[in-house]
Amino acid sequence: MKKGTLTGVLFFCSLHALAQNWQDPQWLRLGDYRETLFGYESEADDQSFFASHEGKYSPENELKALVKSVDFQDPDPKKNVFCRFPARVRWLKKHRSVPGPIVECKEYKTFVNRLAAKSVSVVFSSYYLNNPGSSFGHTFIRLGKQSYSERNQDSSSTELLDTGINYGALTGDANPVLFAIGGLTGFFSGNYNAIPYYYKVREYNDFETRDLWSYQLDLTQDEIDLMVDHIWELGHTRFDYYFLTENCSYHVLSILEAARPSLNLHRHMPRLYTIPSETLKALEAENLVEKITFRPSSSTQFYHQLNLLKKSERQSVIDLVYDHKEVIEADPAKKALIYDTAISLVDYKFAKEILKGEESAQSIKRPLLVARSKIPVRSSELDYSDKLKSPPHLGHGQKRLMVTGVNQEGKNLADFEWRFAFHDYLDNSIGYPPATRMEVVKAIYRTDGNNHQLRDFSFIDVMTLGKWNVLNKVSSWKAKLGQWQTRRDQHDLSTQGLQVGYGISSQFSIVSPYVLAHGEASYVSEKYHQGKFAYGADAGFIFDFSDRLKFQTALEWRAYPWDDSRFFNEIRYSERTYGVGAYQQTYLIDGVQNLGLRVMFYF
């Protein structure tokens, strides 16, 4: 037998034996394969991610093509398998001998050296209701240039020099309607990018005033190296982006599972959606978290400092920034805190102007820095231990079943409510934004044993109460799309449509008062069968006695073609997995009263 023929036979025999490893869990995860009814399919949607033309649907053929590409290398660095697929080649080395590369992979080596990753954290950026895409928070990976032990021993912080690995949708200038439809249907492409961490801090901490939670992960250096190689491969492809499922958090978990195949993070996630805070619970469930750290937003830092001052001292902060008045304070430590707070206020209110170097902002901050430098007192380290007691992974389950026993003028009824996601302001507030309701797909079903009715169904029901004050004139707003009940002629009538509201709210100790103008376009689908436009107002108080105990009293005034105003009170106590409550509601038009006792279960 000729030598060339023998070599070919040995190659194909070796290839056949190795190809049996295509079902190895790590191989499947490195190719982003998911099992389907008809076999396997990779979630990557660009042919450049595969060595084989059949690679998207055949992990076996992909492995065969990879082996062939290793043994018969392309001299072009852009096509060479060592440069394109370093993670898969790293995996291959565990299963057979692999020749060295015949080319130098300069771009890949530059990428690896730039990241210089020695530690990995998953960072959670808190909820941001001003952007629909970030209403449920956001997660990304942070690759640290120091190991955790090195960082603990080094007093100088190098955190900002780390690299953020972000996955997001390429939406361009899509309007809100296209953004919503495209995000739900996979119209947009998603991709990975590596960004200096200080850019992410600037974006989230400073511009959007969002707190950052870092979940430091227990990974070996070999696992980190494989993760970096896998990220390199992912950075050259694209994915169909789905806002509810294959989003930022979903792909973060996929990267971690590829680095450590014994992990099964996705099994802890709901089947129909992936919400960022739920991924943090998955990390904890797999015992992957070593430590949690908190980085306050510019807003959180400012208000934390402001709360350390007396009323007169707070006024001094405002006078310093807006009226350029000098501080008359004998105590150097207190004077230093006033100036530190004033500087934080400028960073909070003028973040973008300072970044752009606009003189209007610099002329405010520069004198404050000069004056502060003359006070011989070090800035005190701020204590955020209270924040660390309520990290986002400790939040209640986002699905909720509520059962309510109702008495309406002597008649006994039962309400069964199911909420798909996410939170309302009377739920346990640990790990969630304060004074906020964000409920997605909620239904209330009522029965008296004989008659049954779908009383309420909402696709989306949002109400966010901004903390209005002299420094932060933020508005409050609400929106609801779905079905509700309208009261007329002593009957509850099913009504479908859109409700919106706009107004102000504030906070004084444990109470948040609010008042919102109300507008509505709806259709009464029972008895009268008529469309209508309505206006009115909502006013009330929400009392936060603790994270678990809440009380609300409110008046909803409605001026329809008929009056449909109501007054209600509700008190609720809730833990992470269950809760109890009571409510009272009175229709002002006819005095009919509903009294209810309820129990809640969170999943």
PEDAMO-V629726 format. One record per helix or strand. SS is the DSSP state (alpha for helix, beta for strand). FROM is the first residue (numbers start at 1). TO is the last residue. If there is no record, write none. Layout:
ss->(SS:SS)
from->(FROM:FROM)
to->(TO:TO)
//
This chain:
ss->(alpha:alpha:beta:beta:beta:alpha:alpha:alpha:alpha:alpha:beta:alpha:beta:alpha:alpha:beta:alpha:beta:alpha:beta:alpha:beta:alpha:alpha:alpha:beta:alpha:alpha:alpha:alpha:alpha:alpha:alpha:beta:beta:beta:beta:beta:beta:beta:beta:beta:beta:beta:beta:beta:beta)
from->(3:25:33:39:44:47:59:81:86:106:119:132:138:148:159:163:176:189:197:212:221:239:248:265:276:289:298:311:332:351:359:385:392:400:411:436:452:476:491:508:511:530:549:563:566:578:593)
to->(23:30:36:42:44:49:71:84:93:115:125:134:144:153:161:169:185:196:207:217:234:240:259:268:285:295:306:323:349:355:373:388:394:408:423:447:464:488:505:508:524:544:559:563:574:587:602)
//
